Amino acid sequence: MIPEGDEQVALEVERRGQAALLHIRGSVGFAEADELREQLSRLADEKCDPIVLNLEGMYFIASAGLGALVEAHLKARHHQGQIRLLNPRPTVRRLFETTRLTKLFPVFEDDRTALGA
């Protein structure tokens, strides 16, 4: 059995009209950052707006993963889109707050608000 937080990352996209809800489960380390980067790039290229990242199942994100999110933010903004965060766990939320990335990525507690804000 894999200990909580050490699961390999799983990405699942749920479409809601023009919006995309990306469920991220597990940990995003250096190796998984490329997979996340590619998925977010596809969603930005498809001009999904907003792109909501459901983080309730994410236990950890490394600096490479944060870099992938910043790159995706820039690409989404190029298409007049936005990336939003949904339900980050307390430790992940603190990381976003400490790095001041909550200035780039609004944080929401429920998907209805995140998708419609």
N, C-alpha and C positions, 0 to 999 in steps of 0.2 A: 504494500500500500504506500502511495506517495503522501508524504506529510503535507498538511495544509500550507498553501503558499508556494510549494515547489512544483506544482503541476506545470506541464508544458502549456504555452499559451494556446487558447482557442478563440478564434474570431468568427463571429456569426453576424451577418448583415440582415436586418429586417427593414424592408422598404415601407414607408408611410407617405404616399403621394410623392412629392418632390424631395421629401426628407429621407434621411437614412439613419437608422438606429444601429450602431455597431456595438454588439455585446462582446466585451473583452473579459475572458476568464483565465485565471492562472497568473503567471509572472512574466513580465516583459523585461528580459535581460538583453545583453548585447546581441546574442544570436537571434532572438525573436524580434528585435527592433526592425530588421529589414522586412519581415513579413508584415508587420504593422504599417511600416512606411508604404509598402506596395499597395496594401488594401486602402489606406487613406488616400493615396494618390489616385487610385481608380475612382473612388467616390467623388473626389474633388473634380477630376476630369469629366465625370458624368454630371457635374454641376448640381449635386445633391445639396440642398440647403433647407434646414441646417443639417450638419452631420453631428449627431448626438452620440457620445461615447458612454455607454453604460458600464461603469467601473465597479459595480457592486461585487463582481466576482474576481476583480483584479487585486492581488495581494502585494505586488511589488512592481515598480517600474524603475529601470536603470536610466542613467543619463542618456544613453543611446536612444532609449524609448522616448524620453522627453524631447530629444532632438528631432525624432520622427514626427512628434506632435507639432512642434514649432514649424517644421517644414510644411506639414499639411495645413497648418493655419495660414501660412503665407500663400500657398497654392489656392486654398479656398477663398481667401480674401481677393485674390486676383480675379476670381469668378463671382465676386460680390457675395460670397457665402460665409458661413460661420461654423466653427466647431464649438460644441458645448459639452460640458461634463455632467454626467448623471450619477448620483449615488456613490461617490467615492468612499471607500472605507476610511476610517479616521486617520490611519497612518499614511495612506495615499493622499488624502486631502491635505494633511499637514505638509507633505512634500510639495504639493502645488502651491500652498500658501507661503512656505519658506522660500521657494524659488521665485515667488511673485508671479507665477504663471496664471494665477487666478485673474490677473489683469487682462490676459489674452483670452482665457477660456472661462466663460461664465459657468457657475456651478448651480445645478438644480437638484431638487429632491424628488421630483416625480416626472415621469416621461411626458405626460400631457402638457405640463408647463414648459418643459425643455423643448418639445417639438413645436409648441405654439408661440413661444415668447418672441 
